[in-house]
Amino acid sequence: MSYANDMPTSTETRLSAALRISVMRLARRLRAERPETGLTLSQVSALATVERHGPLTLGELAAREKVQPPSMTRVVAILTERGLVHRSANAADGRQVMLSVTDAGAGLMFEDRRRREAWLAQQLRLLEPAELLVLRQAAPVLEKLAST
């Protein structure tokens, strides 16, 4: 935002502050519902990405996670050591290693999501129908914001 015309209005500023705070609080609360796995958030995120998009090369995983390959190498080493990710040779290029989620890794991610979704579903039951409608309408908009 380098020009005065690009500066947000006071209404946009108030909305952005309110959204930032509420989304951060919700994310923090959902993180608190995670089962204790001994994994860092970076490790859980990488595992989830391999589960969702794998098999992936280390470079592909690093790019999706927006980190440098050396950092991802350390994360993957821990996931592999814990039996959550499996390394195998790339059939198309034997020099590359492909990463895929193991049954243990998939089970860990399933339990992680199950607990957080159960907590959120319980909270949603406390809302009024009109509030639920607002959230149904807001969900795609929030996804759009998160994807840009």
Buried (B, 14 or more C-beta within 10 A) or exposed (E): EEEEEEEEEEEEEEEEEEEEEEEEEEEEEBEEBBEEBEBEEBBBBBBBBBBEEBBBBBEBBBBBBEBEEEEBEEBBEBBBEBEBBBBEEEEEEEEEBBBBBBEEBBEBBEEBEEBBEEBBEEEEEEEEEEEEEEEEEEEEEEEEEEEE
